[in-house]
Amino acid sequence: MCSYLCALLLLGFNVLCALGVLWRFQGLGVLSFEVGFLSFLLILLAGFKQLKNKLQTAKEPMPSKFFAFGLGLQISVGWLKILAYGVFLGGLFGLLNLKLLVPVAYFVGLGACLVGVVGLQALRRAKS
């Protein structure tokens, strides 16, 4: 149930931030904001999904300090994460190629995504 509620809260936060960007940077700013927000959200979701799957399939974690390094390396090289980075870079280079990029709005989208996800995690921890 929390996943639906969290998705709705993140969508609402996205809409509020997009309205602020629309007020400040007009339509092209909203396009840059959404590309930054959604592509970074895909990267975060891909990393979460891979980490969740890896930890569920791990039978018995090794108590060495290199286990965490190996786990991080396996997570960062997964095909889902590489695909998410491809979408991220494709959106950025697409905006650059079409000369539609508003850099400040793009970085606001990246930051808003990070703030939204961290805020949702804080709400989830406070709830439990």
N, C-alpha and C positions, 0 to 999 in steps of 0.2 A: 504494500500500500504506500509506503514511503517513496518508492521510486516514482509513482505517478504524481504524488504531491510535490516531490522535489523537482520533477520535470516541469510541473506547472509554475512553481515558484521561480525557477530559472528562466522560463519563458516570459513570465511577468517582469522579471528584472531586466531581461533582454529588451522587451518592449519599452520599458521606462527609459533605459539608457539610449535606445534608438531614437526615442522622441527628443531627448536632450541633444543628441547629435544632430538630429534634423533641424532643431531650432538654431543650433550654432553653425553647422556646416552645410545645410541644405541637402538635397537628394544624393549627390555624389558622396558626401560624407557618410550617409547611412549605408550606402553600398559598401564602402570601404570598412565601416564598422562591422557590418554583418559578416563580411568575408573573414575579417580578423577574429571575430567572436566565434563563429561556427567552426572555422578550421582549427582553431586552438582547442575548442571543445572536443572535436573529433580526436585530436592527439591525446588529450587527457582521458577520454573514454577508452581509446585503444590501449593505453598503458594500464588502466585499471582492469580492463577485461583480461589482458595477458597475465597480469600479476595474480588476479583471482584464479584463473585457470591453472597457473603454475603452482600456486600454493595448495590448491585442492588436489592436484595430482601428485604432489610430493608426498611420498610415503613416510619417510623419516628424515628430517633435515639434519645435515651434518653440522656438528658444533664447531666448525672451523671458521676463521675470519674470512677465508676466501669464498665461503658459501654465498655470502651477501654480494660479493663482487661478481661471482658467476651468475647469480640470479639476476642482478642488474644488467649484465651483459646479454643474457638470454632475452630479457624483456625488451631491451632497446633494439635488438636486431630482428625481432619478429616481423612477419609479413604484414600484420595488421597495423603495426606502428609505422612501418615504412610506407604503406598505402596512405595513412593519415598525414604523414609528412609530405607525400606527393600532392595530396589535395591542398595542403597548406601552401606549398610553394607554387602549385599551379594557380591558385587563386591570387597570390601575390604577383606572380609574373604576368598573369592575365590582366590584372588591373594596371600594371606598369605598361604593358604592351598597348593597351587601349587608351592609355593616358587618362585613366579615371581614378587613379590612386590619390587619396587625401591622406598623407602619412599620419597626421595627428589623430584623425578619426580611426585609422587602422590600429594604431597603438592603443587608443582608448578602448577599442574592441578587445584587444588582447588582455588589457588590464581588467576590463569589466568581466570578462570570462573568468579570469583567475579570482577576482574578488567574489563573484557569484558562487563559484564552486567551493571556495574556502568558507564563505558565509553559510552555505548549505551544510557543510560538514560541521561547522560550529553549532548550527541549530540542531543537527542530528545528535551531536554529543550532549548538548544541553538537555535535549528531550529524554535521553536515556540515562 
